[in-house]
Amino acid sequence: MVYYIIVTGGVISGLGKGITTASIGKILQFHGYEVTAIKIDPYINFDAGTLRPT
């Protein structure tokens, strides 16, 4: 059976999402699960740094 864990957040919190995802993945691997992390970039062809979050 396949399970998905989705980690989301704002534009600025990229480092926190990466650390959180890596930590969850490592804990699951320690318990015997096979883990694959996939980064999805919803801002394809856009510079996320110039977008206003309003």
mmCIF file of the N, C-alpha and C atoms, coordinates in Angstrom:
data_MODEL
# 
_entry.id   MODEL 
# 
loop_
_atom_site.group_PDB 
_atom_site.id 
_atom_site.type_symbol 
_atom_site.label_atom_id 
_atom_site.label_alt_id 
_atom_site.label_comp_id 
_atom_site.label_asym_id 
_atom_site.label_entity_id 
_atom_site.label_seq_id 
_atom_site.pdbx_PDB_ins_code 
_atom_site.Cartn_x 
_atom_site.Cartn_y 
_atom_site.Cartn_z 
_atom_site.occupancy 
_atom_site.B_iso_or_equiv 
_atom_site.pdbx_formal_charge 
_atom_site.auth_seq_id 
_atom_site.auth_comp_id 
_atom_site.auth_asym_id 
_atom_site.auth_atom_id 
_atom_site.pdbx_PDB_model_num 
ATOM 1   N N  . MET A 1 1  ? 0.843  -1.167 0.000   1.00 0.00 ? 1  MET A N  1 
ATOM 2   C CA . MET A 1 1  ? 0.000  0.000  0.000   1.00 0.00 ? 1  MET A CA 1 
ATOM 3   C C  . MET A 1 1  ? 0.897  1.242  0.000   1.00 0.00 ? 1  MET A C  1 
ATOM 4   N N  . VAL A 1 2  ? 0.521  2.248  -0.738  1.00 0.00 ? 2  VAL A N  1 
ATOM 5   C CA . VAL A 1 2  ? 1.290  3.480  -0.857  1.00 0.00 ? 2  VAL A CA 1 
ATOM 6   C C  . VAL A 1 2  ? 0.634  4.574  -0.022  1.00 0.00 ? 2  VAL A C  1 
ATOM 7   N N  . TYR A 1 3  ? 1.442  5.277  0.749   1.00 0.00 ? 3  TYR A N  1 
ATOM 8   C CA . TYR A 1 3  ? 0.981  6.412  1.539   1.00 0.00 ? 3  TYR A CA 1 
ATOM 9   C C  . TYR A 1 3  ? 1.738  7.651  1.093   1.00 0.00 ? 3  TYR A C  1 
ATOM 10  N N  . TYR A 1 4  ? 1.088  8.807  1.165   1.00 0.00 ? 4  TYR A N  1 
ATOM 11  C CA . TYR A 1 4  ? 1.713  10.068 0.809   1.00 0.00 ? 4  TYR A CA 1 
ATOM 12  C C  . TYR A 1 4  ? 1.689  10.997 2.012   1.00 0.00 ? 4  TYR A C  1 
ATOM 13  N N  . ILE A 1 5  ? 2.795  11.675 2.252   1.00 0.00 ? 5  ILE A N  1 
ATOM 14  C CA . ILE A 1 5  ? 2.863  12.735 3.255   1.00 0.00 ? 5  ILE A CA 1 
ATOM 15  C C  . ILE A 1 5  ? 3.225  14.000 2.495   1.00 0.00 ? 5  ILE A C  1 
ATOM 16  N N  . ILE A 1 6  ? 2.392  15.018 2.580   1.00 0.00 ? 6  ILE A N  1 
ATOM 17  C CA . ILE A 1 6  ? 2.611  16.259 1.844   1.00 0.00 ? 6  ILE A CA 1 
ATOM 18  C C  . ILE A 1 6  ? 2.990  17.347 2.840   1.00 0.00 ? 6  ILE A C  1 
ATOM 19  N N  . VAL A 1 7  ? 4.138  17.977 2.604   1.00 0.00 ? 7  VAL A N  1 
ATOM 20  C CA . VAL A 1 7  ? 4.615  19.065 3.450   1.00 0.00 ? 7  VAL A CA 1 
ATOM 21  C C  . VAL A 1 7  ? 4.476  20.351 2.650   1.00 0.00 ? 7  VAL A C  1 
ATOM 22  N N  . THR A 1 8  ? 3.706  21.305 3.178   1.00 0.00 ? 8  THR A N  1 
ATOM 23  C CA . THR A 1 8  ? 3.492  22.571 2.471   1.00 0.00 ? 8  THR A CA 1 
ATOM 24  C C  . THR A 1 8  ? 3.911  23.739 3.354   1.00 0.00 ? 8  THR A C  1 
ATOM 25  N N  . GLY A 1 9  ? 4.018  24.898 2.747   1.00 0.00 ? 9  GLY A N  1 
ATOM 26  C CA . GLY A 1 9  ? 4.377  26.098 3.496   1.00 0.00 ? 9  GLY A CA 1 
ATOM 27  C C  . GLY A 1 9  ? 4.475  27.276 2.557   1.00 0.00 ? 9  GLY A C  1 
ATOM 28  N N  . GLY A 1 10 ? 4.896  28.401 3.095   1.00 0.00 ? 10 GLY A N  1 
ATOM 29  C CA . GLY A 1 10 ? 5.001  29.616 2.300   1.00 0.00 ? 10 GLY A CA 1 
ATOM 30  C C  . GLY A 1 10 ? 6.244  29.646 1.435   1.00 0.00 ? 10 GLY A C  1 
ATOM 31  N N  . VAL A 1 11 ? 6.393  30.725 0.694   1.00 0.00 ? 11 VAL A N  1 
ATOM 32  C CA . VAL A 1 11 ? 7.508  30.891 -0.231  1.00 0.00 ? 11 VAL A CA 1 
ATOM 33  C C  . VAL A 1 11 ? 8.827  31.014 0.520   1.00 0.00 ? 11 VAL A C  1 
ATOM 34  N N  . ILE A 1 12 ? 8.813  31.692 1.659   1.00 0.00 ? 12 ILE A N  1 
ATOM 35  C CA . ILE A 1 12 ? 10.050 31.999 2.370   1.00 0.00 ? 12 ILE A CA 1 
ATOM 36  C C  . ILE A 1 12 ? 10.550 30.816 3.202   1.00 0.00 ? 12 ILE A C  1 
ATOM 37  N N  . SER A 1 13 ? 9.688  29.915 3.608   1.00 0.00 ? 13 SER A N  1 
ATOM 38  C CA . SER A 1 13 ? 10.067 28.860 4.553   1.00 0.00 ? 13 SER A CA 1 
ATOM 39  C C  . SER A 1 13 ? 10.598 27.608 3.865   1.00 0.00 ? 13 SER A C  1 
ATOM 40  N N  . GLY A 1 14 ? 11.350 27.753 2.783   1.00 0.00 ? 14 GLY A N  1 
ATOM 41  C CA . GLY A 1 14 ? 11.868 26.595 2.048   1.00 0.00 ? 14 GLY A CA 1 
ATOM 42  C C  . GLY A 1 14 ? 12.814 25.740 2.871   1.00 0.00 ? 14 GLY A C  1 
ATOM 43  N N  . LEU A 1 15 ? 13.688 26.352 3.658   1.00 0.00 ? 15 LEU A N  1 
ATOM 44  C CA . LEU A 1 15 ? 14.649 25.597 4.451   1.00 0.00 ? 15 LEU A CA 1 
ATOM 45  C C  . LEU A 1 15 ? 13.946 24.770 5.519   1.00 0.00 ? 15 LEU A C  1 
ATOM 46  N N  . GLY A 1 16 ? 12.955 25.345 6.171   1.00 0.00 ? 16 GLY A N  1 
ATOM 47  C CA . GLY A 1 16 ? 12.221 24.621 7.211   1.00 0.00 ? 16 GLY A CA 1 
ATOM 48  C C  . GLY A 1 16 ? 11.471 23.424 6.663   1.00 0.00 ? 16 GLY A C  1 
ATOM 49  N N  . LYS A 1 17 ? 10.887 23.574 5.466   1.00 0.00 ? 17 LYS A N  1 
ATOM 50  C CA . LYS A 1 17 ? 10.171 22.455 4.843   1.00 0.00 ? 17 LYS A CA 1 
ATOM 51  C C  . LYS A 1 17 ? 11.136 21.334 4.491   1.00 0.00 ? 17 LYS A C  1 
ATOM 52  N N  . GLY A 1 18 ? 12.316 21.689 4.010   1.00 0.00 ? 18 GLY A N  1 
ATOM 53  C CA . GLY A 1 18 ? 13.302 20.671 3.642   1.00 0.00 ? 18 GLY A CA 1 
ATOM 54  C C  . GLY A 1 18 ? 13.797 19.890 4.842   1.00 0.00 ? 18 GLY A C  1 
ATOM 55  N N  . ILE A 1 19 ? 14.091 20.583 5.919   1.00 0.00 ? 19 ILE A N  1 
ATOM 56  C CA . ILE A 1 19 ? 14.560 19.922 7.139   1.00 0.00 ? 19 ILE A CA 1 
ATOM 57  C C  . ILE A 1 19 ? 13.462 19.040 7.719   1.00 0.00 ? 19 ILE A C  1 
ATOM 58  N N  . THR A 1 20 ? 12.230 19.536 7.731   1.00 0.00 ? 20 THR A N  1 
ATOM 59  C CA . THR A 1 20 ? 11.104 18.755 8.239   1.00 0.00 ? 20 THR A CA 1 
ATOM 60  C C  . THR A 1 20 ? 10.884 17.501 7.406   1.00 0.00 ? 20 THR A C  1 
ATOM 61  N N  . THR A 1 21 ? 10.902 17.651 6.089   1.00 0.00 ? 21 THR A N  1 
ATOM 62  C CA . THR A 1 21 ? 10.696 16.509 5.197   1.00 0.00 ? 21 THR A CA 1 
ATOM 63  C C  . THR A 1 21 ? 11.795 15.473 5.369   1.00 0.00 ? 21 THR A C  1 
ATOM 64  N N  . ALA A 1 22 ? 13.042 15.926 5.436   1.00 0.00 ? 22 ALA A N  1 
ATOM 65  C CA . ALA A 1 22 ? 14.163 15.002 5.610   1.00 0.00 ? 22 ALA A CA 1 
ATOM 66  C C  . ALA A 1 22 ? 14.077 14.270 6.946   1.00 0.00 ? 22 ALA A C  1 
ATOM 67  N N  . SER A 1 23 ? 13.674 14.975 7.990   1.00 0.00 ? 23 SER A N  1 
ATOM 68  C CA . SER A 1 23 ? 13.566 14.357 9.314   1.00 0.00 ? 23 SER A CA 1 
ATOM 69  C C  . SER A 1 23 ? 12.471 13.301 9.352   1.00 0.00 ? 23 SER A C  1 
ATOM 70  N N  . ILE A 1 24 ? 11.309 13.618 8.789   1.00 0.00 ? 24 ILE A N  1 
ATOM 71  C CA . ILE A 1 24 ? 10.211 12.647 8.740   1.00 0.00 ? 24 ILE A CA 1 
ATOM 72  C C  . ILE A 1 24 ? 10.625 11.433 7.918   1.00 0.00 ? 24 ILE A C  1 
ATOM 73  N N  . GLY A 1 25 ? 11.276 11.675 6.782   1.00 0.00 ? 25 GLY A N  1 
ATOM 74  C CA . GLY A 1 25 ? 11.730 10.572 5.935   1.00 0.00 ? 25 GLY A CA 1 
ATOM 75  C C  . GLY A 1 25 ? 12.719 9.672  6.645   1.00 0.00 ? 25 GLY A C  1 
ATOM 76  N N  . LYS A 1 26 ? 13.659 10.246 7.378   1.00 0.00 ? 26 LYS A N  1 
ATOM 77  C CA . LYS A 1 26 ? 14.666 9.452  8.088   1.00 0.00 ? 26 LYS A CA 1 
ATOM 78  C C  . LYS A 1 26 ? 14.024 8.635  9.206   1.00 0.00 ? 26 LYS A C  1 
ATOM 79  N N  . ILE A 1 27 ? 13.066 9.207  9.908   1.00 0.00 ? 27 ILE A N  1 
ATOM 80  C CA . ILE A 1 27 ? 12.367 8.463  10.963  1.00 0.00 ? 27 ILE A CA 1 
ATOM 81  C C  . ILE A 1 27 ? 11.611 7.278  10.366  1.00 0.00 ? 27 ILE A C  1 
ATOM 82  N N  . LEU A 1 28 ? 10.934 7.503  9.241   1.00 0.00 ? 28 LEU A N  1 
ATOM 83  C CA . LEU A 1 28 ? 10.199 6.409  8.595   1.00 0.00 ? 28 LEU A CA 1 
ATOM 84  C C  . LEU A 1 28 ? 11.148 5.328  8.084   1.00 0.00 ? 28 LEU A C  1 
ATOM 85  N N  . GLN A 1 29 ? 12.302 5.725  7.531   1.00 0.00 ? 29 GLN A N  1 
ATOM 86  C CA . GLN A 1 29 ? 13.292 4.739  7.085   1.00 0.00 ? 29 GLN A CA 1 
ATOM 87  C C  . GLN A 1 29 ? 13.791 3.912  8.262   1.00 0.00 ? 29 GLN A C  1 
ATOM 88  N N  . PHE A 1 30 ? 14.009 4.551  9.394   1.00 0.00 ? 30 PHE A N  1 
ATOM 89  C CA . PHE A 1 30 ? 14.471 3.855  10.587  1.00 0.00 ? 30 PHE A CA 1 
ATOM 90  C C  . PHE A 1 30 ? 13.481 2.779  11.014  1.00 0.00 ? 30 PHE A C  1 
ATOM 91  N N  . HIS A 1 31 ? 12.197 3.018  10.766  1.00 0.00 ? 31 HIS A N  1 
ATOM 92  C CA . HIS A 1 31 ? 11.155 2.056  11.123  1.00 0.00 ? 31 HIS A CA 1 
ATOM 93  C C  . HIS A 1 31 ? 10.854 1.069  10.002  1.00 0.00 ? 31 HIS A C  1 
ATOM 94  N N  . GLY A 1 32 ? 11.685 1.053  8.954   1.00 0.00 ? 32 GLY A N  1 
ATOM 95  C CA . GLY A 1 32 ? 11.576 0.037  7.922   1.00 0.00 ? 32 GLY A CA 1 
ATOM 96  C C  . GLY A 1 32 ? 10.774 0.404  6.690   1.00 0.00 ? 32 GLY A C  1 
ATOM 97  N N  . TYR A 1 33 ? 10.345 1.648  6.576   1.00 0.00 ? 33 TYR A N  1 
ATOM 98  C CA . TYR A 1 33 ? 9.581  2.067  5.404   1.00 0.00 ? 33 TYR A CA 1 
ATOM 99  C C  . TYR A 1 33 ? 10.524 2.502  4.287   1.00 0.00 ? 33 TYR A C  1 
ATOM 100 N N  . GLU A 1 34 ? 10.081 2.320  3.057   1.00 0.00 ? 34 GLU A N  1 
ATOM 101 C CA . GLU A 1 34 ? 10.820 2.838  1.908   1.00 0.00 ? 34 GLU A CA 1 
ATOM 102 C C  . GLU A 1 34 ? 10.324 4.256  1.649   1.00 0.00 ? 34 GLU A C  1 
ATOM 103 N N  . VAL A 1 35 ? 11.248 5.201  1.573   1.00 0.00 ? 35 VAL A N  1 
ATOM 104 C CA . VAL A 1 35 ? 10.891 6.615  1.479   1.00 0.00 ? 35 VAL A CA 1 
ATOM 105 C C  . VAL A 1 35 ? 11.508 7.226  0.233   1.00 0.00 ? 35 VAL A C  1 
ATOM 106 N N  . THR A 1 36 ? 10.720 8.008  -0.494  1.00 0.00 ? 36 THR A N  1 
ATOM 107 C CA . THR A 1 36 ? 11.203 8.797  -1.624  1.00 0.00 ? 36 THR A CA 1 
ATOM 108 C C  . THR A 1 36 ? 10.656 10.207 -1.479  1.00 0.00 ? 36 THR A C  1 
ATOM 109 N N  . ALA A 1 37 ? 11.544 11.197 -1.462  1.00 0.00 ? 37 ALA A N  1 
ATOM 110 C CA . ALA A 1 37 ? 11.119 12.597 -1.366  1.00 0.00 ? 37 ALA A CA 1 
ATOM 111 C C  . ALA A 1 37 ? 11.084 13.191 -2.768  1.00 0.00 ? 37 ALA A C  1 
ATOM 112 N N  . ILE A 1 38 ? 10.009 13.884 -3.082  1.00 0.00 ? 38 ILE A N  1 
ATOM 113 C CA . ILE A 1 38 ? 9.840  14.524 -4.383  1.00 0.00 ? 38 ILE A CA 1 
ATOM 114 C C  . ILE A 1 38 ? 9.501  15.993 -4.143  1.00 0.00 ? 38 ILE A C  1 
ATOM 115 N N  . LYS A 1 39 ? 10.278 16.884 -4.766  1.00 0.00 ? 39 LYS A N  1 
ATOM 116 C CA . LYS A 1 39 ? 9.992  18.322 -4.659  1.00 0.00 ? 39 LYS A CA 1 
ATOM 117 C C  . LYS A 1 39 ? 9.168  18.733 -5.870  1.00 0.00 ? 39 LYS A C  1 
ATOM 118 N N  . ILE A 1 40 ? 8.038  19.343 -5.606  1.00 0.00 ? 40 ILE A N  1 
ATOM 119 C CA . ILE A 1 40 ? 7.165  19.829 -6.671  1.00 0.00 ? 40 ILE A CA 1 
ATOM 120 C C  . ILE A 1 40 ? 7.227  21.352 -6.658  1.00 0.00 ? 40 ILE A C  1 
ATOM 121 N N  . ASP A 1 41 ? 7.588  21.954 -7.778  1.00 0.00 ? 41 ASP A N  1 
ATOM 122 C CA . ASP A 1 41 ? 7.705  23.406 -7.872  1.00 0.00 ? 41 ASP A CA 1 
ATOM 123 C C  . ASP A 1 41 ? 6.488  23.965 -8.600  1.00 0.00 ? 41 ASP A C  1 
ATOM 124 N N  . PRO A 1 42 ? 5.513  24.509 -7.861  1.00 0.00 ? 42 PRO A N  1 
ATOM 125 C CA . PRO A 1 42 ? 4.305  25.017 -8.513  1.00 0.00 ? 42 PRO A CA 1 
ATOM 126 C C  . PRO A 1 42 ? 4.531  26.322 -9.274  1.00 0.00 ? 42 PRO A C  1 
ATOM 127 N N  . TYR A 1 43 ? 5.683  26.965 -9.061  1.00 0.00 ? 43 TYR A N  1 
ATOM 128 C CA . TYR A 1 43 ? 5.966  28.246 -9.709  1.00 0.00 ? 43 TYR A CA 1 
ATOM 129 C C  . TYR A 1 43 ? 6.834  28.048 -10.944 1.00 0.00 ? 43 TYR A C  1 
ATOM 130 N N  . ILE A 1 44 ? 6.530  27.049 -11.759 1.00 0.00 ? 44 ILE A N  1 
ATOM 131 C CA . ILE A 1 44 ? 7.344  26.771 -12.933 1.00 0.00 ? 44 ILE A CA 1 
ATOM 132 C C  . ILE A 1 44 ? 7.339  27.990 -13.859 1.00 0.00 ? 44 ILE A C  1 
ATOM 133 N N  . ASN A 1 45 ? 8.501  28.376 -14.289 1.00 0.00 ? 45 ASN A N  1 
ATOM 134 C CA . ASN A 1 45 ? 8.725  29.540 -15.155 1.00 0.00 ? 45 ASN A CA 1 
ATOM 135 C C  . ASN A 1 45 ? 8.384  30.871 -14.482 1.00 0.00 ? 45 ASN A C  1 
ATOM 136 N N  . PHE A 1 46 ? 8.292  30.897 -13.156 1.00 0.00 ? 46 PHE A N  1 
ATOM 137 C CA . PHE A 1 46 ? 8.091  32.131 -12.404 1.00 0.00 ? 46 PHE A CA 1 
ATOM 138 C C  . PHE A 1 46 ? 9.167  32.220 -11.333 1.00 0.00 ? 46 PHE A C  1 
ATOM 139 N N  . ASP A 1 47 ? 9.584  33.417 -10.989 1.00 0.00 ? 47 ASP A N  1 
ATOM 140 C CA . ASP A 1 47 ? 10.522 33.621 -9.898  1.00 0.00 ? 47 ASP A CA 1 
ATOM 141 C C  . ASP A 1 47 ? 9.706  33.802 -8.617  1.00 0.00 ? 47 ASP A C  1 
ATOM 142 N N  . ALA A 1 48 ? 9.688  32.788 -7.765  1.00 0.00 ? 48 ALA A N  1 
ATOM 143 C CA . ALA A 1 48 ? 8.869  32.833 -6.551  1.00 0.00 ? 48 ALA A CA 1 
ATOM 144 C C  . ALA A 1 48 ? 9.305  33.954 -5.618  1.00 0.00 ? 48 ALA A C  1 
ATOM 145 N N  . GLY A 1 49 ? 10.548 34.392 -5.712  1.00 0.00 ? 49 GLY A N  1 
ATOM 146 C CA . GLY A 1 49 ? 11.031 35.462 -4.850  1.00 0.00 ? 49 GLY A CA 1 
ATOM 147 C C  . GLY A 1 49 ? 10.404 36.809 -5.148  1.00 0.00 ? 49 GLY A C  1 
ATOM 148 N N  . THR A 1 50 ? 9.875  36.997 -6.350  1.00 0.00 ? 50 THR A N  1 
ATOM 149 C CA . THR A 1 50 ? 9.272  38.283 -6.697  1.00 0.00 ? 50 THR A CA 1 
ATOM 150 C C  . THR A 1 50 ? 7.753  38.280 -6.556  1.00 0.00 ? 50 THR A C  1 
ATOM 151 N N  . LEU A 1 51 ? 7.167  37.148 -6.207  1.00 0.00 ? 51 LEU A N  1 
ATOM 152 C CA . LEU A 1 51 ? 5.717  37.085 -6.045  1.00 0.00 ? 51 LEU A CA 1 
ATOM 153 C C  . LEU A 1 51 ? 5.324  37.649 -4.684  1.00 0.00 ? 51 LEU A C  1 
ATOM 154 N N  . ARG A 1 52 ? 4.243  38.388 -4.634  1.00 0.00 ? 52 ARG A N  1 
ATOM 155 C CA . ARG A 1 52 ? 3.754  38.926 -3.368  1.00 0.00 ? 52 ARG A CA 1 
ATOM 156 C C  . ARG A 1 52 ? 2.741  37.945 -2.771  1.00 0.00 ? 52 ARG A C  1 
ATOM 157 N N  . PRO A 1 53 ? 2.873  37.608 -1.492  1.00 0.00 ? 53 PRO A N  1 
ATOM 158 C CA . PRO A 1 53 ? 1.956  36.632 -0.873  1.00 0.00 ? 53 PRO A CA 1 
ATOM 159 C C  . PRO A 1 53 ? 0.609  37.212 -0.475  1.00 0.00 ? 53 PRO A C  1 
ATOM 160 N N  . THR A 1 54 ? 0.182  38.309 -1.070  1.00 0.00 ? 54 THR A N  1 
ATOM 161 C CA . THR A 1 54 ? -1.098 38.918 -0.698  1.00 0.00 ? 54 THR A CA 1 
ATOM 162 C C  . THR A 1 54 ? -2.196 38.515 -1.637  1.00 0.00 ? 54 THR A C  1 
# 
